[in-house]
Amino acid sequence: MVKFRAITPADVLFLRGNRLFGGAGEHGEAQMPPWPSVFAGAVASRILTDKDQIGRITAYPGQAENILTQVAGSDFACVFLGLTRERRTFVPLPADLVAVRQDEAGKYSLRRLEPQAIPKGLSCSAPLSLVPVLQGMPKREKPVKGLWLDLEGWSSHLVGELADFGCLAPNSHFWRPDPRLGIARDRESRTAADSKIYTSEAIALTPDTCFIAGFTGKNIPTGGLLRLGGDGRGATITTISDVILPVEFGRPKPGWPGFRMILTSPGIFPDGWLPPGCNVEEDGVFLSCGSLRAELRAAAIGRHEVVSGWDMANHRPKPARKVVPTGSVYWFSVLDGDTSELDRLWSRSLYENDSNLSNEYKTARRWEGFGRCWFGAWQPR
């Protein structure tokens, strides 16, 4: 059972990404939305503290995963992350939806990407049999970036219907950047260094906006404070009485001839852009999941990002990994078996689809919230 919590910053947040930042004369950008591991780590630390186990993590770093499992359960994970304002919950726009500005009043028009065969006489470097093509565009327009789609719009999109523009909201609806000025410190004198001014970016949520995070496991806090993001800024955590997600939201249905796999969190995959269980063969790329065999026909993937983090148990940075961004879409056509086999990937994460994955993926990256997805119907042509 997923337990949803509202997480509200008490002040601005420093949500650091993995961009190089040398300090003097540079600008440190914030990572927004933040990695799910920010919230998974904050809640895990709170659980360990409540159970008086936080000291054991640093005393026995090799047992960190076992200790967390004992106090938070073997199924502990961050399984959902969104933003809520005015009782509406939003998730970043998926890659197979494109918004263009319709008028100066701020309204948008939504268009879909649909996989199509490459016309004869043309060639491209795409490794798959189909390429996503934007539909219903009478003229060339620049897409609008930085939009979020509410759950009502997501519900329509997952069943193949076009969401209404009223389901969209821009980044500015939820937060604004709050740049901070700093100066580097001389290591020897421990005073301000000359001519070494830099800026860093904080995030200030707009009034009535908070993060919504869903967790599985036990002993999830129902109130109190969290240390969230860089510098351990304070945030409150509270339970939510409203139904955030219907139980079956984004769940695969049996009997689909084809389906879309849409990442709802970044995907850290050992094979780069391919989800676990996908194999490159002579005649294409194929997904195996139990008795299901499906061909990957097309993909819409944003520019890769890089995620790292801090290993609290070992007092060192985590390895930097390339990630497939949230909202990336994979189109599959079913060859054998039934799409009901996808259920464990929906409920547990994509890392459940490869028994040969290292512990980094099957445990750490899973509970940190990476590799989560929703499934939607697709009719192959």
Secondary structure as the mmCIF struct_conf table of DSSP 4:
data_model
#
loop_
_struct_conf.conf_type_id
_struct_conf.id
_struct_conf.beg_label_comp_id
_struct_conf.beg_label_asym_id
_struct_conf.beg_label_seq_id
_struct_conf.end_label_comp_id
_struct_conf.end_label_asym_id
_struct_conf.end_label_seq_id
STRN STRN1 LYS A 3 PRO A 9
BEND BEND1 ALA A 10 ASP A 11
STRN STRN2 LEU A 13 PHE A 14
STRN STRN3 ARG A 16 ARG A 16
BEND BEND2 ASN A 18 ASN A 18
BEND BEND3 GLY A 23 GLY A 23
TURN_TY1_P TURN_TY1_P1 ALA A 24 GLY A 25
STRN STRN4 HIS A 27 GLY A 28
STRN STRN5 ALA A 30 ALA A 30
BEND BEND4 MET A 32 PRO A 33
HELX_LH_PP_P HELX_LH_PP_P1 PRO A 34 TRP A 35
HELX_RH_AL_P HELX_RH_AL_P1 PRO A 36 ASP A 50
TURN_TY1_P TURN_TY1_P2 LYS A 51 ASP A 52
HELX_RH_AL_P HELX_RH_AL_P2 ILE A 54 ALA A 59
BEND BEND5 TYR A 60 TYR A 60
HELX_RH_3T_P HELX_RH_3T_P1 PRO A 61 GLN A 63
HELX_RH_AL_P HELX_RH_AL_P3 ALA A 64 ALA A 72
TURN_TY1_P TURN_TY1_P3 SER A 74 ASP A 75
STRN STRN6 ALA A 77 ARG A 85
TURN_TY1_P TURN_TY1_P4 GLU A 86 ARG A 87
STRN STRN7 ARG A 88 PRO A 92
HELX_LH_PP_P HELX_LH_PP_P2 LEU A 93 PRO A 94
TURN_TY1_P TURN_TY1_P5 ALA A 95 ASP A 96
STRN STRN8 LEU A 97 ARG A 101
BEND BEND6 ASP A 103 ASP A 103
TURN_TY1_P TURN_TY1_P6 GLU A 104 ALA A 105
BEND BEND7 GLY A 106 GLY A 106
STRN STRN9 TYR A 108 ALA A 117
HELX_LH_PP_P HELX_LH_PP_P3 ILE A 118 PRO A 119
TURN_TY1_P TURN_TY1_P7 LYS A 120 GLY A 121
BEND BEND8 SER A 125 SER A 125
BEND BEND9 LEU A 128 SER A 129
STRN STRN10 LEU A 130 LEU A 134
BEND BEND10 GLY A 136 GLY A 136
BEND BEND11 PRO A 138 LYS A 139
HELX_LH_PP_P HELX_LH_PP_P4 LYS A 142 LYS A 145
BEND BEND12 GLY A 146 GLY A 146
STRN STRN11 LEU A 147 ASP A 150
HELX_RH_AL_P HELX_RH_AL_P4 LEU A 151 LEU A 158
TURN_TY1_P TURN_TY1_P8 VAL A 159 GLY A 160
HELX_LH_PP_P HELX_LH_PP_P5 GLU A 161 ASP A 164
HELX_RH_3T_P HELX_RH_3T_P2 PHE A 165 CYS A 167
STRN STRN12 LEU A 168 PRO A 170
HELX_RH_3T_P HELX_RH_3T_P3 ASN A 171 HIS A 173
TURN_TY1_P TURN_TY1_P9 PHE A 174 PHE A 174
STRN STRN13 TRP A 175 ARG A 185
TURN_TY1_P TURN_TY1_P10 ARG A 187 SER A 189
BEND BEND13 THR A 191 THR A 191
STRN STRN14 ALA A 192 LEU A 205
HELX_LH_PP_P HELX_LH_PP_P6 THR A 206 THR A 206
TURN_TY1_P TURN_TY1_P11 PRO A 207 ASP A 208
STRN STRN15 THR A 209 THR A 216
BEND BEND14 GLY A 217 LYS A 218
BEND BEND15 GLY A 223 GLY A 224
STRN STRN16 LEU A 225 LEU A 228
TURN_TY1_P TURN_TY1_P12 GLY A 229 GLY A 229
STRN STRN17 GLY A 230 GLY A 230
TURN_TY1_P TURN_TY1_P13 ASP A 231 GLY A 232
STRN STRN18 ARG A 233 THR A 239
BEND BEND16 ASP A 242 ASP A 242
BEND BEND17 LEU A 245 LEU A 245
TURN_TY1_P TURN_TY1_P14 VAL A 247 GLY A 250
HELX_LH_PP_P HELX_LH_PP_P7 ARG A 251 LYS A 253
TURN_TY1_P TURN_TY1_P15 PRO A 254 GLY A 255
BEND BEND18 PRO A 257 PRO A 257
STRN STRN19 GLY A 258 LEU A 263
BEND BEND19 THR A 264 SER A 265
STRN STRN20 GLY A 267 GLY A 267
TURN_TY1_P TURN_TY1_P16 PRO A 270 PRO A 270
STRN STRN21 ASP A 271 ASP A 271
TURN_TY1_P TURN_TY1_P17 GLY A 272 TRP A 273
STRN STRN22 LEU A 274 LEU A 274
HELX_LH_PP_P HELX_LH_PP_P8 PRO A 275 PRO A 275
TURN_TY1_P TURN_TY1_P18 PRO A 276 GLY A 277
STRN STRN23 CYS A 278 GLU A 281
TURN_TY1_P TURN_TY1_P19 GLU A 282 ASP A 283
STRN STRN24 GLY A 284 CYS A 289
TURN_TY1_P TURN_TY1_P20 GLY A 290 SER A 291
STRN STRN25 LEU A 292 ALA A 300
STRN STRN26 GLU A 305 VAL A 307
STRN STRN27 TRP A 310 ASP A 311
TURN_TY1_P TURN_TY1_P21 MET A 312 HIS A 315
STRN STRN28 ARG A 316 PRO A 317
HELX_LH_PP_P HELX_LH_PP_P9 LYS A 318 ALA A 320
STRN STRN29 ARG A 321 VAL A 323
STRN STRN30 VAL A 324 VAL A 324
HELX_LH_PP_P HELX_LH_PP_P10 PRO A 325 PRO A 325
TURN_TY1_P TURN_TY1_P22 THR A 326 GLY A 327
STRN STRN31 VAL A 329 ASP A 336
BEND BEND20 GLY A 337 GLY A 337
HELX_RH_3T_P HELX_RH_3T_P4 THR A 339 LEU A 342
HELX_RH_AL_P HELX_RH_AL_P5 ASP A 343 ARG A 348
HELX_RH_3T_P HELX_RH_3T_P5 LEU A 350 ASN A 353
TURN_TY1_P TURN_TY1_P23 SER A 355 ASN A 356
HELX_RH_AL_P HELX_RH_AL_P6 ASN A 359 ASN A 359
HELX_RH_PI_P HELX_RH_PI_P1 GLU A 360 ARG A 365
HELX_RH_AL_P HELX_RH_AL_P7 ARG A 366 TRP A 367
TURN_TY1_P TURN_TY1_P24 GLU A 368 GLY A 369
BEND BEND21 GLY A 371 GLY A 371
STRN STRN32 CYS A 373 ALA A 377
#
